[in-house]
Amino acid sequence: MERFTKNRLFVWLVYLIMGLLAVYLMLLIKPLIINVYVFLRAVLAPFVIAMIISYVLNPIVTLLHERKVPRTIAVLLIYAVFCAAITVLLVNLIPMFINQVQELNRHVPELSMRAQSIVTDINNTSFLPDSIRDGMNKALLQMEKRLSESLFDFVNNIGSMLNAVFIAFIIPFLAFYILKDFDVFERTVITYVPKSHRKNTVRLLKDIDAALGSYIRGQFLVCVIVGVLAYCGYLFIGMPYALLLAGVVAITNVIPYLGPFFGAAPALLVASTISLKMVILVAVINTLCQILEGNVISPQVVGRTLHMHPLAIIFALLVGGEIAGIIGMILAVPIFAACKVIVQHMFAYYVRRKII
């Protein structure tokens, strides 16, 4: 028996069997896991968002607190500045946004007719195989069906809309109390850690903060800069609904690698109903924005702090998207990076113990 336990192949085979057994058991209780996940997501989502906001703003609060400003007053000052800035932006942007939405609503029938004309021209092309033509028509019909179902669900699901409004209302209050007592929470967490592990735990938390701090805080600024660049570019080429489309570019840019494609898709779709020249110009504008973002803006604002291979980032995005959709893709990279730091510390800890 001892001969088998010392055999590395046998040990790995046992681990593989135990892993497959664990996966099988998880598949058996999959409905229970899904229900628990849905419940926890609904309950914990406001707290997670508030914690992210608090983490982003905590350095500013700490800086003010070091200047002899009480934390509560510092948080209120930040809230006041933020509300004033948002009010100024909304007063100027909401009329533009409403005008563009109304203009888009007026031109939806025209855009639909142009799109239908393009599809008809493609269908009438002689060199296009019948199988591809039928597949395109079925895909368009399926897309129309899903869009109508989504609109129907959105209009009729008033309860979810009210719940979303309630969550949006409660998040600032949660963030306020977390920011106010941020240092208290840190000390409380440390007190529950055994004294023999506190030094390693503090080092772990500092490494996680070093890996994620500049990335998370800088990513917000990068999204704003890219959105402004896209808006200026769309205005320069005469693209309609520039503010709406640039807003999509700014929001989706938080997703690494895949975000630029998501952000450019609506603009390219609208441009395709105008002319081929507009499609090319929109593609050029988005390409230039991403070249500037990847080579100038992100290295200066965010830096290369995560030290993650592109394959690892894409894997994290796929997992996050499968678990929680767009929100999962946004949070996937920071969570994956934090897990990477934790695994590195655990590995280093056990290596040290083995040496000792």
N, C-alpha and C positions, 0 to 999 in steps of 0.2 A: 504493500500500500504506500509506503514511504517513497518507493521508486516512482510511482505515478504522481504523487503530490509535488515532487521536485522536477517533474517533466514540464517544461514551459508550454509545450503544445497542448498537453492535457489540461493545464490550468486555463489557457485561453479557450479551449473547447468548452470547459465548464462555464466560464463567463459568458460565452456565446449562447449556450443553452439557457442559462438563467435570464439573459437579455431577451431572447425570443419568447420565453415563458412570460416575462413581464409584459411584453408587447401584446401577447395573446390575452392575458388577463385584462389589460387596459381596453382592448377591443371589445371584450365581453361587457365591460361596464361603461362603454362609450356613451350611451344615452344619459347615464348619471353624471358623467364628467361634463357633458355638454350643458346639462341643466345647471350644474354648479357654476360652470364658467359664465353662462349667460347671467345668472344671478349676481356673481361677484363683479362682472363687468358693469352691470347697471348700478351697483352700489358703490363700487370703488372708483369708477371713472372720474367723478368730480374731484375726489381727493388726489388722484394721480395727476390730473391737469393742474390742480392748485399747487401740488408739490413741484411740478416742473416750473411753473411761473415763479414760485418762491425761490427755487434754486437759481433761476436766471437773475432775479432781482436781489438776492441776498448779498452779493459783493457790494452793491451800492448802499444797502442798508448798513452793512458792517462798516463801510468807509465813513458814513455819516455818524454812526455810533462812536467810532474812534475819535471823531471831532467833538465829542461831548454832547451829541444830540441823542436824546432818549430813543430807543428802538421804535416805540409806538409813534412818536412824532416823526421819525425818519420814514416809517412806512406811510404815514398819512401824507407827508410831503411828496413822496414818490407817487402816491395815488392821485394827489392834486395835480401834479405836473402831467401825469399820464392822461387824466381826464381832460385837462385843458388842451393838450395836444390832440387827443382824439376828437374833441369837440370842434377844434379849428379845422381838422382834416375833414370831418364829416360834413360840416357846414359848407365846405367848398366842393367836396366830392359827391355828396348825395345828389345834388341837382344834376350833375353830369351823369351820374350812374342812372338816375331815373330817366333822364332824356335818352340815354343810349338803350335802356331796356324798352322804353316806349317805341323808339325807332326800330329796334330789332323786332318787336311785336308787329309793327306795321309792315315790315318787309319779310316776315316769315313766309307768307304765301308766295311772294316773288322768289325767295330763295328756294322754296320747295319746288316750284316750277322749273327753276334753273337746274336744280339737282336732278329732277326727273328727266329733263331734257338731256343732261349729260349721260344718264343711265340709258336712255333710249338710243342715243347715238352709239354708245358702246355696244348695245344689243344688236344694233343694225350693222355693226362692223362684220364684214364677210369672213375675215380671217380668224375671228374669235370662235373657238370650239363651242359646241352646244352645251357640253358638260359644264364648262366654266361659266357660260351665260346663265344656265339654270342655277348654278351655285350662287352667283351674284344676286339673282332675283330672290332666291330663298333667304339669303343673308339679309337683304334689305327688308323683306317682309318680316323676318324675325326681329330685326332691330326696331322697326316701327311698332311691332306688337309689344316688345319689352318697354319701349318708351311710353306708350299709352298706358300700360299697366303701372309703370312707375308713377306717372302723373296722377292716375286714378287713386293709387295707394296714398300718395302724398296729400291729395285733397281730402280724402276720407279719414285719414289717420290723424285726427285732431288731437287725440290723447297724447300721441308721441310728440307732436309739435309743442303742446303745453309742457310736457315733461322736459323737452329740450330747452324751452324758455326758462323753466324753473332751475335747471342745472346751470345755464348761463348766468342766472341771477345769483346763485348761491356760491359759485366759484370765487368771485372776488372776496367774499367774506372768509371763505376757507383759507385763501392765500394770505389774507391779512393776519389771521391768527397764527398761521404757520410761520410767516415772516417775523411776527412780533416775538415769538418764542422759539426761533430757529436754534439759537445756541442752547436753550433749555432742552430741546429735543435731542441735540447732539450729546449733551452731558448725560441725559437719561439713558440713551442707548448704550453709552460706554459703561455706565454703572452696572448694567445687566451682564456685561462680559466679564468672565473670570479674570482676576488680577494677572494671572500668568499669561493671558492672551491679549491683554489690553494694548500693549505696545505694538504687537503685530496688527491688531485690529485698527488702531489709529493710523499706522503706516498704510494699511490697505485702503482705508477711506481717503487718505490723502492722495494715493495713487489713482484711485477712481476719479476723484475730483480733478486731478491734473489731466487725466485722459479725456474727461467729458466736459470740463468747465468751458474752455475756450471754444470747443466744437459747438455745444448747444447754444451758448450766448452769441457766438459769431454767426451761426447759421441763420438766426433771425435777421441780422443786419445784411447778410449776403442776399437773402430772399428779397428784402426791400430794394437793395441796389439793383438786382437783376430785373425786378418788376419795373423800376423806374427806367432802366435802359430799354427794356422791351416796349414800354409805353412811348418813349421818345422815338424809338425806331418805327413803331406802327404809325405814329403821327407823321413822321417824315415821309413814309411811302404812301400816305393817304389811306391807310387801312381803317375801315369802319369799325365802330365799337372797340376802339383802342383801349379804353380804360378797363372794360370787362375782360378782354382777352389778355391784357397785361397782368391783371389781377390773378388770372388762372396760372400764368407763367410764374408769378411770384410765389403762390401758394404751393404749387407742385414742385418747385425747385428744391424744397426741403428734402425730397426723396433723392438719394444719390443715384446717378447713372440713368435710372428710368424716369425720373421727374421731368427732365427737359422734353422727352417724347410726349408725356402726358400733357405738359403745358403747351406744346406747339400744335397738338392735334386739333383743338377747337379753331385756332387761327387758320390753320391750313384748310380745315373744312369750310370755313366761311370764305376764304380766299378762292377756293375751287369753284364757288358759285359766281365769282366775279370774272376772273380771267387767269390764264396760265401764267402771265407775267406777274400777277399779284401772288400766286402760289410760290413762284421762284423768289420774289422779294421777301415774303414772309419767312421762307426757309433760310434765306441769307441772314435776315435780322436775328432769328433764333440761333443760328449757328455762330454768328458774331458774339451774341450775348453769352453763349456757353463757352466760347474760346476765352473771352475776357474773364468769365467766372472761374474757369478751371485754371488759368495761367496767371491771373493778376489778382482778382478779388479774393477768392478763397485762400490762397497762400498767405495773403497779407492780413486778412481778417480772422480766418479760422486757424490757419496753420496746418501742419501735418501731424497732429497730436495723436490720432487714433492708431496709426501704424498698423492698419489692417490691409490685407491683400484684397485686390478687387474681387477675386473669386469668393472670399469669405463675406464680403459686403453683399454681393449678389445673392449668395446663399441665405444670408440674414434677411434680405428683402423678400425673398420667396417665402420663407417661413413666416415672417411677420404678415405678409399679405394674405397667406392662407389662414392665419389665426384670427386676424382682426382687420382685414381689408386695408384701406388707405391709411387709417390710423396706425395699424400694425407696421406698415412699411415706413412710416415716419419715425416710429419709436424703435424699429428693429435694430438699426445701427448703434445708437447709444446703449441699448440694453445688451447687445452682443458684445460691445467693447467692454462694458462693465463686467460681464461674465468672463471675458478673456482675462481681465486683470485678476479676478477672484481665482480662476483656475491656476494662473501663474503663481499667485501667492501660496495656494494650497500645495502645488507641486514643489515650490522652493522650501516650504515648511517641512514637508515629509522627507525631502532630500537631506535637509539639515539634521532632522531627527535620526535618519538612517546613518548618517556620518558619525553622529555623536554616539 
